[in-house]
Amino acid sequence: MTSSTHCPACRSEHAYQDRDLWICPECGHEWSPLPGATAEAPDEAGVRDAHGNVLADGDSVIVMKDLKVKGSSSVVKGGTKVRNIRLQDATDGHNIACKIDGIGAMNLKSEFVKKA
């Protein structure tokens, strides 16, 4: 595979061509292989949910699957609505800080929530 078929955003090798654009199925980035063509730059600063929606501070999200709480026997059930989230930079992937009723303050990964 040539380097032009690798996604410039996430370097995935699973990109495919659709008419005049290349599309990455892993991150959703689209780009044109033509020189001088302008492609939309990925929003690297934005945190996205499992469906690709951009999240912001103060949003409400819904947990998509049951999540075990580390260090406890508690479980955050799928379908739980979490209000007033705060986005944070986290190296371990837990980029949402929130408070869940009945459990307390915790961090979530954005890949397990969807925007409400």
ABEGO torsion letter per residue (X at the ends): XBAAABBAAAGBAABBBBEABBBBAAAGBBBBABBGBBBBBBBAABBBBAAGBBBBBGBBBBBABBBBBBGBABBBBBGBBBBGBBBBBBAAGBABBBBBBGAEBBBBBAAABBBX
